[in-house]
Amino acid sequence: MKKIVLTMMMASVITGAYAQDTYESARLLGNDLNGTARYVGMGGALEALGADISTTSTNPAAVGMFRHSIISGSIGVVSQQEANTYDGLSKTNFSFDQLGFVYSMQTNSTSFLNLSFNYHKSRNFDQILSAANTLRGSSINKMVYMKDGLNSDQQGGYCLDENNDGDVIGWEDATSDYRALTFSQVDYLTVNTLMQDPNDPDPKPFYYYDGNQFAFDRAHRGWISDFDINVSGNINNRIYLGATLGIHSVNYNGFSQYTEQLVNVKNENIGTVEIADERKITGSGVDLKLGAIFRPLEESPFRLGVFLSTPTWYDLETKNHTEIYNRTSEGTHSRGRNADGYDSYEFKFYTPWKFGLSLGHTIGNYLALGATYEYTDNSAADIRELTGTYDEYDNKNSESDKAMNANVEKTLKGVSTVKLGLEFKPDPMLAVRFGYNYVSPMYNKNGMRDMQINSYGVMYSSTTDYTNWKDTHRITCGLGYKTGNVNIDLAYQYSVTNGDFYPFQSTIDHLDGNYNLTTTYNYSTPTSVNFKRHQVLLTVGCTF
C-alpha cells in the first residue's frame, strides 16, 4: 500500500496544530512555598497580615500595608531526601529565590500608595524520581500491538503499515494516507525497532513481547520565574487594595531512562528495551491578580482578605530528543532501527482561575496570627492547539483541544491550599515563626495518561509514564532579627508528597474476536514514590 511519508521527525507537515498532553501540562500547575524567609517561615499565611513583598503574587493588597520603602533578596539551599545523584543532578542544590523592592509614598496622614516589583522562583523543578517493579506480562510494545488491533483512530488505535520509505506508521484507518493522532513517538520507535520479524518480507504480522520487570529514572531540572509588578495602597488604614501584573518565565528540562526486561512465550528472558528521553519546555505567560483587605472594626487589628488570580496564559515551546535501544534477540535491530528522533513545536496552555480568603490578627506588638485558604479547579485547565492562523496583531490563534481537555477533566481535580502561620516577638528585635502549609491532591486516584486519545498531545508524546501525586504537607519555622534598618531572616521548610508511579496506562480499549469493544488490562503494579525536600532560606532586607 502506498502511503504519504510521515515519520515522528516529520509529523509537523500534517497541520499547524499542536498541543500537549495532560500530565506534561500539569507540570506547570501549582506553586512551591517560596519567597522571603519570613513568608516561608510562617507557612505563607501572610495574605491578610501583609507587609511582606512575597504577597505580591498571592494577595496584592497585602503590599499596601508597607509604611516604608524596602529592598530585599533571598537565597537558599534545597535538598531532596531519599534520592541519589542522577544524570549529574545532585540531591542538594543552591537556589536564588527572590529579589524585589517596595517604594512607599504617603498620600495623607492615614493613607499610602505603594509601588513594587518582585522576582521570585514560584517553581523549582529540581527533582530526582526513581522507580522499579514487576510487570506481570505487561509492556509498552503490548500496548502498541493492541492499539493496532483497533484499526482506527476513532476507536483509540490505528492501522499499522509501511510508508514509502519502509517505516511502519500508524494510519487513521486501513484506507487513510494520514498518520493517526493516536500514534505517538513512542509507538513509532517501538514498532520500528522491536515488533517485526526482519526475515519476513511482509510487514505484517507484528509481534509483542511480555515484560517481567522495569526500571525508571528521571532528573527534573529548571524553574518558573515570576516577575510581579504591583500597585497597592490603603485608605485610612481600614481598606487595602492592590493589583499585580504577573509575568512568568518557564524553563524546564527533564531526562529519563526507562528499561523493560522482556520474555518470550516460554517466559525466558530475551533481553531489554530502553527508551531514553530528554524534553525541554520553555516559554512565558501572563496573569493579573487582584486583592483587598478590610479591617471590619476600627478599634480591632483583625483583618479579612480576599483575592483572585486570572488564568496564566502561557505561550510555550517544547522540544524532545528520544532514543530507543533494542537489546534483545528479536525485532528489527539488525536493520538499523536503533534510531533516535527529534521534535519541537509550540502550544498554548491556560491555567485555571484561583480564589482566596485570608484572616489575620495581631495581639499587641508581640504576636501575629495568620490563616489563608486558596482554591483552584485544575480540571478546568485548558490545553490549546495552534490553528495556524493569526489575529490582527499577528498573534497565533489557538483553540481548545477538546479530546485532551476531556482527559484533563477526568484526571485532574480541584485543589485546596491551607496556610497557617504564627509570629512571636519576645523582643522588638527578634521574631520566632512557625507555619504549616497543606495542598490537597491535584490528581484523581484513578487518573491515567491515556495514549488512546485522538489528540496531538498523544501524537507528540515521547514517554508513557505518569505519577498520580497525592497531598503535600509542609512544615516551616524561622527566625528574624532587626538591627537598625536591616532585617535578617532565616527559614527552614520540610515538605513531603507521596505518589503512585505507573510506567504506562493500565487498561487498553480494543476489539475482541467478535469485533466488540472491550477493555484489556496491561497492568503494572503501582510503585509508591515520594518527594521529600528540605529547604533553608536566607533573606536580607533594608528599610529606607
SULJO-V688180 format. One record per pair of residues at least 4 apart in sequence whose C-alpha atoms are under 8 Angstrom apart, sorted by the first residue. I is the first residue (numbers start at 1). J is the second residue. D is the distance in whole Angstrom. If there is no record, write none. Layout:
<<I	J	D> <I	J	D>>
//
This chain:
<<1	161	8> <1	162	8> <1	163	8> <2	163	6> <2	164	6> <3	162	7> <3	163	5> <3	164	6> <3	177	5> <4	163	6> <4	164	7> <4	177	6> <4	178	7> <5	163	6> <5	164	6> <5	165	7> <6	10	6> <6	11	6> <6	163	7> <6	169	7> <6	178	8> <6	179	7> <7	11	6> <7	167	8> <7	169	7> <7	188	8> <8	184	8> <8	185	6> <8	188	7> <8	341	7> <8	342	8> <8	343	7> <8	460	8> <9	341	6> <9	342	6> <9	343	6> <12	16	7> <14	178	8> <15	388	8> <16	386	6> <16	387	6> <16	388	5> <17	385	5> <17	386	4> <17	387	5> <17	388	6> <17	456	8> <18	345	7> <18	346	7> <18	347	6> <18	384	8> <18	385	5> <18	386	6> <18	456	6> <18	457	7> <19	346	8> <19	347	5> <19	348	7> <19	383	7> <19	384	6> <19	385	5> <19	386	7> <19	401	7> <19	455	8> <19	456	5> <19	457	5> <20	24	7> <20	25	6> <20	347	7> <20	383	7> <20	384	8> <20	456	7> <20	457	4> <20	458	8> <20	460	8> <20	461	8> <21	25	6> <21	383	8> <21	404	7> <21	457	4> <21	458	6> <21	461	7> <22	26	6> <22	383	8> <22	404	7> <22	405	8> <22	407	7> <22	408	6> <22	411	8> <22	449	7> <22	457	8> <23	27	7> <23	449	7> <23	466	7> <25	29	8> <25	349	7> <25	383	8> <29	351	7> <29	378	8> <31	122	5> <31	123	6> <32	122	6> <32	123	5> <32	124	7> <33	40	6> <33	43	7> <33	44	7> <33	122	8> <34	39	8> <34	40	6> <34	97	7> <34	120	8> <34	121	7> <34	122	6> <35	39	6> <35	40	6> <35	54	5> <35	74	7> <35	97	6> <35	98	6> <35	120	6> <35	121	7> <35	122	8> <36	40	6> <36	52	8> <36	53	8> <36	54	6> <36	73	8> <36	74	6> <36	97	8> <36	98	7> <36	537	8> <36	538	8> <36	539	6> <37	41	6> <37	74	7> <37	478	7> <37	489	6> <37	490	5> <37	491	5> <37	537	6> <37	538	6> <37	539	6> <38	42	6> <38	52	8> <38	433	8> <38	478	7> <38	479	8> <38	480	7> <38	489	6> <38	490	7> <38	491	7> <38	539	8> <39	43	7> <39	44	5> <39	45	7> <39	46	7> <39	52	7> <39	54	7> <40	44	5> <40	435	8> <40	476	7> <40	477	8> <40	478	8> <40	491	6> <40	492	8> <40	493	7> <41	421	8> <41	433	6> <41	434	6> <41	435	6> <41	476	5> <41	477	4> <41	478	5> <41	479	8> <41	490	8> <41	491	5> <41	492	7> <41	493	7> <42	46	8> <42	420	7> <42	421	4> <42	422	6> <42	423	7> <42	433	6> <42	434	5> <42	435	4> <42	436	7> <42	476	7> <42	477	7> <42	478	8> <43	419	6> <43	420	6> <43	421	5> <43	434	7> <43	435	4> <43	436	5> <43	437	5> <43	474	8> <43	475	7> <43	476	6> <43	477	8> <44	419	6> <44	420	7> <44	421	7> <44	435	8> <44	437	7> <45	49	8> <45	358	8> <45	370	5> <45	371	5> <45	372	6> <45	419	5> <45	420	5> <45	421	5> <45	435	8> <46	50	5> <46	52	7> <46	55	7> <46	62	8> <46	360	8> <46	370	6> <46	371	7> <46	372	8> <46	421	8> <47	55	6> <47	58	7> <47	59	5> <47	62	6> <47	305	7> <47	358	6> <47	359	8> <47	360	8> <47	370	8> <47	371	8> <47	372	7> <48	59	8> <48	62	6> <48	293	6> <48	303	6> <48	304	6> <48	305	5> <48	358	5> <48	359	5> <48	360	5> <48	370	7> <48	371	8> <48	372	8> <49	62	7> <49	303	7> <49	359	8> <49	360	5> <49	361	7> <49	368	8> <49	369	8> <49	370	6> <50	55	7> <50	61	8> <50	62	4> <50	63	6> <50	64	8> <50	65	6> <50	66	8> <51	62	6> <51	63	5> <51	64	7> <51	65	5> <51	66	5> <52	62	7> <52	63	6> <52	66	8> <53	63	6> <53	100	7> <53	101	8> <53	102	7> <53	118	7> <54	58	8> <54	118	8> <54	120	8> <55	59	5> <55	60	6> <55	62	6> <55	63	7> <56	60	5> <56	61	8> <56	62	7> <56	63	6> <56	118	7> <56	228	7> <56	229	8> <56	230	6> <56	244	6> <57	228	7> <57	244	7> <57	246	7> <57	289	7> <58	289	7> <58	307	7> <58	308	8> <58	309	8> <59	242	8> <59	289	7> <59	290	7> <59	291	5> <59	292	7> <59	305	8> <59	306	7> <59	307	5> <59	308	8> <60	64	8> <60	230	7> <60	231	8> <60	232	7> <60	241	7> <60	242	5> <60	243	5> <60	244	6> <60	289	7> <60	290	6> <60	291	5> <60	292	8> <60	307	8> <61	65	8> <61	232	6> <61	233	7> <61	240	5> <61	241	4> <61	242	4> <61	243	7> <61	290	8> <61	291	5> <61	292	5> <61	293	6> <62	232	8> <62	240	7> <62	241	8> <62	242	7> <62	291	8> <62	292	8> <62	293	7> <63	114	7> <63	232	6> <63	233	7> <63	242	7> <64	112	7> <64	113	7> <64	114	6> <64	232	5> <64	233	4> <64	234	6> <64	240	6> <64	241	7> <64	242	7> <65	233	7> <65	234	7> <65	240	7> <66	102	8> <66	104	7> <66	114	7> <67	104	6> <67	106	8> <67	112	7> <68	103	7> <68	104	5> <68	105	8> <68	543	6> <68	544	6> <69	101	7> <69	102	5> <69	103	5> <69	104	5> <69	543	6> <69	544	5> <70	101	5> <70	102	5> <70	103	7> <70	541	7> <70	542	6> <70	543	4> <70	544	6> <71	99	8> <71	100	6> <71	101	4> <71	102	6> <71	541	6> <71	542	5> <71	543	7> <72	98	8> <72	99	6> <72	100	6> <72	101	6> <72	539	7> <72	540	6> <72	541	4> <72	542	6> <73	97	8> <73	98	5> <73	99	4> <73	100	7> <73	539	6> <73	540	6> <73	541	7> <74	96	7> <74	97	5> <74	98	5> <74	99	6> <74	537	7> <74	538	5> <74	539	4> <74	540	7> <75	94	8> <75	95	6> <75	96	5> <75	97	5> <75	98	7> <75	537	6> <75	538	5> <75	539	7> <76	94	6> <76	95	5> <76	96	6> <76	97	7> <76	535	7> <76	536	5> <76	537	4> <76	538	6> <77	92	7> <77	93	6> <77	94	5> <77	95	6> <77	535	6> <77	536	5> <77	537	7> <78	92	6> <78	93	6> <78	94	6> <78	95	7> <78	533	7> <78	534	6> <78	535	4> <78	536	7> <79	91	5> <79	92	4> <79	93	6> <79	533	6> <79	534	5> <79	535	6> <80	91	5> <80	92	6> <80	127	7> <80	128	8> <80	531	7> <80	532	6> <80	533	4> <80	534	6> <81	91	7> <81	531	8> <81	532	5> <81	533	6> <81	534	7> <82	532	7> <83	91	6> <83	128	6> <83	129	8> <84	90	7> <84	91	6> <84	128	7> <85	89	6> <85	90	5> <85	91	6> <85	128	8> <86	90	7> <86	128	7> <86	217	8> <86	218	8> <86	219	6> <87	219	6> <87	255	8> <89	126	8> <89	128	8> <89	219	7> <89	221	8> <91	127	8> <91	128	7> <96	121	8> <97	119	8> <97	120	5> <97	121	5> <98	118	7> <98	119	5> <98	120	4> <98	121	7> <99	118	6> <99	119	5> <99	120	7> <100	116	7> <100	117	5> <100	118	4> <100	119	6> <101	116	6> <101	117	6> <101	118	6> <102	114	7> <102	115	6> <102	116	4> <102	117	7> <103	114	6> <103	115	5> <103	116	6> <104	112	7> <104	113	6> <104	114	4> <104	115	7> <105	112	6> <105	113	5> <105	114	6> <106	110	8> <106	111	6> <106	112	4> <106	113	6> <107	111	6> <107	112	5> <107	113	7> <108	112	7> <110	235	7> <110	236	5> <110	237	6> <111	233	7> <111	234	5> <111	235	5> <111	236	5> <111	237	6> <112	233	5> <112	234	6> <112	235	7> <113	231	8> <113	232	6> <113	233	4> <113	234	7> <114	231	6> <114	232	5> <114	233	6> <115	229	8> <115	230	6> <115	231	5> <115	232	7> <116	229	6> <116	230	5> <116	231	7> <117	227	7> <117	228	6> <117	229	5> <117	230	6> <118	226	8> <118	227	6> <118	228	5> <118	229	7> <119	225	7> <119	226	6> <119	227	5> <119	228	6> <120	225	6> <120	226	5> <120	227	7> <121	223	7> <121	224	6> <121	225	5> <121	226	6> <122	223	8> <122	224	6> <122	225	6> <122	226	6> <123	223	5> <123	224	5> <123	225	7> <124	221	8> <124	222	6> <124	223	5> <124	224	7> <125	220	6> <125	221	5> <125	222	5> <125	223	5> <125	252	7> <126	219	7> <126	220	5> <126	221	4> <126	222	6> <126	223	8> <127	219	6> <127	220	5> <127	221	7> <127	531	8> <128	217	7> <128	218	6> <128	219	5> <128	220	6> <129	216	8> <129	217	6> <129	218	5> <129	219	7> <129	529	8> <130	215	8> <130	216	6> <130	217	4> <130	218	7> <130	529	8> <131	215	6> <131	216	5> <131	217	7> <131	501	7> <131	527	7> <131	528	8> <131	529	7> <132	213	7> <132	214	6> <132	215	4> <132	216	6> <132	527	7> <133	213	6> <133	214	6> <133	215	7> <133	524	8> <133	525	7> <133	527	7> <134	212	6> <134	213	4> <134	214	6> <134	524	7> <134	525	7> <135	139	7> <135	211	6> <135	212	5> <135	213	5> <135	214	7> <135	523	7> <135	524	5> <135	525	7> <136	210	8> <136	211	7> <136	212	5> <136	213	7> <136	523	7> <136	524	7> <137	210	5> <137	211	5> <137	212	6> <137	522	8> <137	523	8> <138	142	7> <138	210	6> <138	211	5> <138	212	7> <138	522	5> <138	523	6> <138	524	6> <139	143	7> <139	209	7> <139	210	6> <139	211	5> <139	260	7> <139	522	7> <140	144	6> <140	190	8> <140	504	7> <141	145	6> <141	187	8> <141	190	6> <141	191	7> <141	194	8> <141	195	7> <141	208	6> <141	209	7> <142	146	6> <142	208	5> <142	209	7> <142	210	7> <142	522	8> <143	147	6> <143	508	7> <143	522	7> <144	148	7> <144	187	6> <144	190	8> <144	191	7> <145	149	7> <145	206	7> <145	207	7> <145	208	6> <146	150	7> <146	157	8> <146	508	7> <146	510	6> <147	151	7> <147	156	7> <147	157	4> <147	158	6> <147	452	8> <147	508	8> <147	509	8> <147	510	7> <148	152	8> <148	157	6> <148	158	5> <148	159	5> <148	160	6> <148	170	8> <149	157	7> <149	158	8> <149	159	8> <149	510	7> <149	511	7> <150	155	6> <150	156	7> <150	157	5> <150	158	6> <150	159	7> <150	510	5> <150	511	6> <151	155	8> <151	157	6> <151	158	5> <151	159	4> <151	160	8> <151	172	8> <151	173	6> <151	174	7> <152	156	7> <152	157	5> <152	158	4> <152	159	6> <152	171	8> <152	172	5> <152	173	5> <152	174	8> <153	157	5> <153	158	5> <153	171	8> <153	172	5> <153	173	7> <153	180	6> <153	181	7> <153	182	6> <153	454	6> <154	172	8> <154	454	7> <155	510	8> <156	182	6> <156	452	4> <156	453	6> <156	454	7> <156	509	7> <156	510	8> <157	172	8> <157	180	8> <157	182	6> <157	183	7> <157	452	6> <157	510	8> <158	170	5> <158	171	5> <158	172	5> <158	173	6> <158	180	6> <158	182	7> <158	183	7> <159	169	8> <159	170	5> <159	171	5> <159	172	6> <159	173	5> <159	174	6> <160	168	6> <160	169	6> <160	170	4> <160	171	6> <161	168	5> <161	169	6> <161	170	7> <161	171	7> <161	203	7> <161	204	8> <162	166	5> <162	167	5> <162	168	4> <162	169	6> <162	203	7> <163	167	6> <163	168	6> <163	169	7> <167	192	7> <168	188	7> <168	191	7> <168	192	6> <168	203	8> <169	179	7> <169	183	8> <169	188	7> <170	179	6> <170	180	6> <170	182	8> <170	183	5> <170	188	8> <171	176	6> <171	177	7> <171	178	6> <171	179	4> <171	180	5> <171	183	8> <172	176	6> <172	177	8> <172	178	6> <172	179	6> <172	180	4> <172	181	8> <173	180	8> <179	183	7> <180	454	8> <180	459	8> <181	453	8> <181	454	5> <181	455	5> <181	456	6> <181	458	7> <181	459	5> <182	451	7> <182	452	5> <182	453	6> <182	454	5> <182	455	7> <182	456	8> <182	458	6> <182	459	6> <183	187	6> <183	188	7> <183	458	7> <183	459	5> <184	188	6> <184	451	8> <184	458	6> <184	459	4> <184	460	6> <184	461	6> <184	462	7> <185	189	6> <185	459	6> <185	460	6> <185	461	6> <185	462	5> <186	190	6> <186	461	7> <186	462	5> <186	463	6> <186	464	8> <187	191	6> <188	192	6> <189	193	6> <189	323	8> <189	324	7> <189	339	8> <189	340	8> <190	194	6> <190	195	7> <190	324	8> <191	195	5> <191	196	7> <192	196	7> <192	332	7> <192	337	6> <193	324	8> <193	325	8> <193	326	7> <193	331	6> <193	332	5> <193	333	6> <193	337	5> <193	338	6> <194	326	7> <194	330	6> <194	331	4> <194	332	6> <194	333	7> <195	206	5> <195	207	5> <195	208	6> <195	330	8> <195	331	5> <195	332	7> <196	200	8> <196	203	7> <196	204	7> <196	205	7> <196	206	5> <196	207	6> <196	331	5> <196	332	6> <197	206	8> <197	330	7> <197	331	6> <197	332	7> <198	331	7> <198	332	5> <198	334	8> <198	335	7> <209	262	6> <209	263	6> <209	264	6> <209	265	8> <210	262	6> <210	263	6> <210	264	7> <211	260	6> <211	261	6> <211	262	4> <211	263	6> <212	260	8> <212	261	6> <212	262	6> <212	263	7> <213	260	6> <213	261	5> <213	262	8> <214	258	7> <214	259	5> <214	260	4> <214	261	6> <215	258	6> <215	259	5> <215	260	7> <216	256	7> <216	257	6> <216	258	5> <216	259	6> <216	503	8> <217	256	5> <217	257	5> <217	258	7> <218	254	7> <218	255	5> <218	256	4> <218	257	7> <219	254	6> <219	255	5> <219	256	6> <220	252	7> <220	253	6> <220	254	4> <220	255	7> <221	252	6> <221	253	5> <221	254	6> <222	251	5> <222	252	5> <222	253	6> <223	250	6> <223	251	5> <223	252	6> <224	248	7> <224	249	6> <224	250	5> <224	251	6> <224	252	8> <225	248	6> <225	249	5> <225	250	7> <226	246	7> <226	247	6> <226	248	5> <226	249	7> <227	246	6> <227	247	5> <227	248	6> <228	244	6> <228	245	6> <228	246	5> <228	247	6> <229	244	5> <229	245	5> <229	246	7> <230	242	7> <230	243	6> <230	244	4> <230	245	6> <231	242	6> <231	243	6> <231	244	7> <232	240	7> <232	241	6> <232	242	4> <232	243	6> <233	240	6> <233	241	6> <233	242	6> <234	238	7> <234	239	5> <234	240	4> <234	241	6> <235	239	5> <235	240	6> <238	294	6> <238	295	5> <238	296	8> <238	298	7> <239	292	7> <239	293	6> <239	294	5> <239	295	7> <240	292	5> <240	293	5> <240	294	6> <241	290	8> <241	291	6> <241	292	5> <241	293	7> <242	290	6> <242	291	5> <242	292	6> <243	288	7> <243	289	6> <243	290	5> <243	291	6> <244	288	6> <244	289	5> <244	290	7> <245	286	7> <245	287	6> <245	288	5> <245	289	7> <246	286	6> <246	287	5> <246	288	6> <246	289	8> <247	284	7> <247	285	6> <247	286	5> <247	287	7> <248	284	5> <248	285	5> <248	286	6> <249	282	8> <249	283	6> <249	284	4> <249	285	7> <250	281	7> <250	282	5> <250	283	5> <250	284	6> <251	280	7> <251	281	6> <251	282	5> <251	283	7> <252	280	5> <252	281	5> <252	282	6> <253	278	7> <253	279	6> <253	280	4> <253	281	7> <254	278	6> <254	279	5> <254	280	6> <255	276	7> <255	277	6> <255	278	4> <255	279	7> <256	276	6> <256	277	5> <256	278	7> <257	274	7> <257	275	6> <257	276	4> <257	277	7> <258	274	6> <258	275	5> <258	276	7> <259	272	7> <259	273	6> <259	274	4> <259	275	7> <260	272	5> <260	273	5> <260	274	6> <261	269	7> <261	270	8> <261	271	6> <261	272	5> <261	273	7> <262	269	6> <262	270	6> <262	271	6> <262	272	6> <262	273	8> <262	328	8> <263	267	5> <263	268	5> <263	269	4> <263	270	5> <263	271	7> <264	268	5> <264	269	7> <264	270	7> <270	328	5> <270	329	6> <270	330	8> <271	327	6> <271	328	4> <271	329	7> <272	326	7> <272	327	5> <272	328	6> <273	324	7> <273	325	6> <273	326	5> <273	327	6> <273	328	7> <274	324	6> <274	325	5> <274	326	7> <274	327	8> <275	322	7> <275	323	6> <275	324	4> <275	325	6> <276	322	6> <276	323	5> <276	324	6> <277	320	7> <277	321	6> <277	322	4> <277	323	6> <277	462	7> <277	463	7> <278	320	5> <278	321	5> <278	322	6> <279	318	7> <279	319	6> <279	320	4> <279	321	7> <280	318	5> <280	319	5> <280	320	6> <281	316	7> <281	317	6> <281	318	4> <281	319	7> <282	316	6> <282	317	5> <282	318	6> <283	314	7> <283	315	6> <283	316	4> <283	317	6> <284	314	6> <284	315	6> <284	316	6> <285	312	6> <285	313	5> <285	314	4> <285	315	6> <286	312	5> <286	313	5> <286	314	7> <287	309	7> <287	310	6> <287	311	6> <287	312	5> <287	313	7> <288	309	6> <288	310	6> <288	311	8> <289	307	7> <289	308	6> <289	309	4> <289	310	6> <290	307	6> <290	308	6> <290	309	6> <291	305	7> <291	306	6> <291	307	4> <291	308	6> <292	305	6> <292	306	5> <292	307	6> <293	303	7> <293	304	5> <293	305	4> <293	306	6> <294	303	6> <294	304	5> <294	305	6> <295	300	7> <295	301	7> <295	302	6> <295	303	5> <295	304	6> <296	300	8> <296	302	7> <296	303	7> <296	304	8> <297	301	8> <297	302	7> <301	361	6> <301	362	6> <302	359	8> <302	360	6> <302	361	5> <302	362	7> <303	359	6> <303	360	5> <303	361	6> <304	357	8> <304	358	6> <304	359	5> <304	360	7> <305	357	6> <305	358	5> <305	359	6> <306	355	8> <306	356	6> <306	357	5> <306	358	6> <307	355	6> <307	356	5> <307	357	7> <308	353	7> <308	354	5> <308	355	4> <308	356	6> <309	353	6> <309	354	5> <309	355	7> <310	352	7> <310	353	5> <310	354	7> <311	350	6> <311	351	5> <311	352	5> <311	353	5> <311	354	8> <312	350	6> <312	351	5> <312	352	8> <313	348	7> <313	349	6> <313	350	5> <313	351	7> <314	348	6> <314	349	5> <314	350	6> <315	346	7> <315	347	6> <315	348	5> <315	349	7> <316	346	6> <316	347	5> <316	348	6> <316	349	8> <317	344	7> <317	345	6> <317	346	4> <317	347	6> <318	344	6> <318	345	6> <318	346	6> <319	342	8> <319	343	6> <319	344	4> <319	345	7> <320	342	6> <320	343	6> <320	344	6> <320	462	8> <321	340	7> <321	341	6> <321	342	5> <321	343	7> <322	340	6> <322	341	5> <322	342	7> <322	462	7> <323	338	8> <323	339	6> <323	340	4> <323	341	6> <324	338	6> <324	339	7> <324	340	7> <325	338	5> <325	339	8> <326	331	8> <326	333	6> <326	338	7> <332	336	7> <332	337	6> <333	337	5> <333	338	6> <343	460	8> <346	386	8> <347	384	7> <347	385	6> <347	386	6> <348	383	7> <348	384	5> <348	385	7> <348	386	7> <348	398	7> <349	381	8> <349	382	6> <349	383	5> <349	384	6> <350	381	6> <350	382	5> <350	383	7> <350	384	8> <351	378	7> <351	380	8> <351	381	5> <351	382	6> <352	376	6> <352	377	6> <352	378	6> <352	380	6> <352	381	5> <352	382	8> <353	376	6> <353	377	7> <354	374	7> <354	375	6> <354	376	5> <354	377	8> <355	374	6> <355	375	5> <355	376	7> <356	372	7> <356	373	6> <356	374	4> <356	375	6> <357	372	6> <357	373	5> <357	374	7> <358	370	7> <358	371	6> <358	372	4> <358	373	6> <359	370	6> <359	371	5> <359	372	6> <360	368	7> <360	369	6> <360	370	4> <360	371	7> <361	368	6> <361	369	5> <361	370	7> <362	366	8> <362	367	6> <362	368	4> <362	369	6> <363	367	5> <363	368	6> <365	425	8> <365	428	8> <366	423	8> <366	424	6> <366	425	5> <366	426	7> <366	427	8> <366	428	8> <367	422	7> <367	423	6> <367	424	5> <367	425	6> <368	422	6> <368	423	5> <368	424	7> <369	420	8> <369	421	6> <369	422	5> <369	423	7> <370	419	8> <370	420	6> <370	421	5> <370	422	6> <371	418	7> <371	419	6> <371	420	5> <371	421	6> <372	417	8> <372	418	6> <372	419	5> <372	420	7> <373	416	7> <373	417	6> <373	418	5> <373	419	7> <374	416	6> <374	417	5> <374	418	7> <375	414	7> <375	415	6> <375	416	5> <375	417	6> <376	414	6> <376	415	5> <376	416	7> <377	381	8> <377	413	6> <377	414	4> <377	415	6> <378	412	6> <378	413	5> <378	414	5> <378	415	7> <378	442	7> <379	408	6> <379	409	4> <379	410	7> <379	411	7> <379	412	5> <379	413	5> <379	414	6> <380	408	8> <380	409	7> <381	405	8> <381	408	7> <382	400	6> <382	401	8> <382	405	6> <383	400	6> <383	401	6> <383	404	7> <383	405	6> <384	398	6> <384	399	5> <384	400	4> <384	401	5> <385	398	5> <385	399	5> <385	400	6> <385	401	6> <386	396	7> <386	397	6> <386	398	4> <386	399	7> <387	396	8> <387	397	6> <387	398	5> <387	399	7> <388	396	7> <388	397	7> <388	398	8> <389	396	6> <389	397	6> <390	394	5> <390	395	5> <390	396	5> <390	397	5> <391	395	5> <391	396	7> <391	397	6> <400	405	8> <401	405	6> <401	455	7> <402	406	6> <403	407	7> <403	453	7> <403	454	6> <403	455	6> <404	408	6> <404	453	7> <404	454	8> <404	455	6> <404	457	7> <405	409	6> <406	410	7> <407	411	6> <407	450	8> <408	412	6> <409	413	7> <410	444	8> <410	447	7> <411	443	6> <411	444	5> <411	446	7> <411	447	4> <411	448	7> <412	442	6> <412	443	5> <412	444	6> <412	447	7> <413	441	8> <413	442	6> <413	443	6> <413	444	6> <414	442	7> <415	439	7> <415	440	5> <415	441	6> <415	442	6> <416	439	6> <416	440	5> <417	437	7> <417	438	6> <417	439	5> <417	440	7> <418	437	6> <418	438	5> <418	439	7> <419	435	7> <419	436	6> <419	437	5> <419	438	7> <420	435	5> <420	436	5> <420	437	6> <421	433	7> <421	434	6> <421	435	4> <421	436	7> <422	433	6> <422	434	5> <422	435	6> <423	431	6> <423	432	6> <423	433	4> <423	434	7> <424	431	6> <424	432	5> <424	433	6> <425	429	8> <425	430	6> <425	431	4> <425	432	6> <426	430	7> <426	431	7> <426	432	8> <427	431	7> <429	480	8> <429	481	6> <429	482	5> <429	483	7> <430	479	7> <430	480	6> <430	481	5> <430	482	7> <431	479	6> <431	480	5> <431	481	6> <432	477	8> <432	478	6> <432	479	5> <432	480	7> <433	477	5> <433	478	5> <433	479	6> <434	475	8> <434	476	6> <434	477	4> <434	478	6> <435	475	6> <435	476	5> <435	477	6> <436	473	8> <436	474	6> <436	475	5> <436	476	6> <437	473	6> <437	474	5> <437	475	7> <438	471	7> <438	472	6> <438	473	5> <438	474	6> <439	471	6> <439	472	5> <439	473	7> <440	470	7> <440	471	4> <440	472	7> <441	469	7> <441	470	5> <441	471	4> <441	472	7> <442	469	7> <442	470	7> <442	471	8> <443	447	6> <443	468	6> <443	469	6> <443	470	7> <444	468	7> <445	468	7> <447	468	7> <448	466	7> <448	505	6> <448	506	8> <449	464	7> <449	465	7> <449	466	6> <449	504	7> <449	505	6> <450	505	6> <451	458	6> <451	464	8> <451	505	7> <452	458	7> <452	508	8> <453	458	6> <454	458	7> <455	459	7> <456	460	6> <457	461	6> <464	503	6> <464	504	5> <464	505	7> <465	501	8> <465	502	6> <465	503	4> <465	504	5> <465	505	8> <466	501	6> <466	502	6> <466	503	7> <466	504	7> <467	499	6> <467	500	5> <467	501	4> <467	502	6> <468	499	5> <468	500	5> <468	501	7> <469	497	7> <469	498	6> <469	499	4> <469	500	6> <470	497	6> <470	498	6> <470	499	5> <471	497	6> <471	498	7> <472	495	7> <472	496	6> <472	497	5> <472	498	8> <473	495	6> <473	496	6> <473	497	7> <474	493	7> <474	494	6> <474	495	4> <474	496	7> <475	493	6> <475	494	5> <475	495	7> <476	491	7> <476	492	6> <476	493	4> <476	494	6> <477	491	6> <477	492	5> <477	493	7> <478	489	7> <478	490	5> <478	491	4> <478	492	6> <479	489	6> <479	490	5> <479	491	6> <480	487	7> <480	488	6> <480	489	4> <480	490	6> <481	487	6> <481	488	5> <481	489	6> <482	486	6> <482	487	5> <482	488	6> <483	487	7> <485	542	6> <485	543	5> <485	544	7> <486	540	7> <486	541	6> <486	542	5> <486	543	7> <487	539	8> <487	540	6> <487	541	5> <487	542	6> <488	538	7> <488	539	6> <488	540	5> <488	541	7> <489	538	6> <489	539	5> <489	540	6> <490	536	7> <490	537	6> <490	538	5> <490	539	6> <491	536	6> <491	537	5> <491	538	7> <492	534	7> <492	535	6> <492	536	5> <492	537	6> <493	534	6> <493	535	5> <493	536	7> <494	532	7> <494	533	6> <494	534	5> <494	535	7> <495	531	8> <495	532	6> <495	533	5> <495	534	7> <496	530	7> <496	531	6> <496	532	4> <496	533	7> <497	530	6> <497	531	5> <497	532	6> <498	528	7> <498	529	6> <498	530	4> <498	531	6> <499	528	6> <499	529	5> <499	530	6> <500	526	6> <500	527	5> <500	528	5> <500	529	6> <501	526	6> <501	527	5> <501	528	6> <501	529	7> <502	524	7> <502	525	8> <502	526	6> <502	527	7> <503	524	7> <504	524	8> <505	522	7> <505	523	8> <506	521	6> <506	522	5> <506	523	4> <506	524	7> <507	519	6> <507	520	6> <507	521	4> <507	522	5> <507	523	7> <508	519	6> <508	520	5> <508	521	6> <508	522	7> <509	517	7> <509	518	6> <509	519	4> <509	520	6> <510	517	5> <510	518	6> <510	519	6> <510	520	7> <511	515	5> <511	516	5> <511	517	5> <511	518	6> <512	516	5> <512	517	6> <512	518	6>>
//
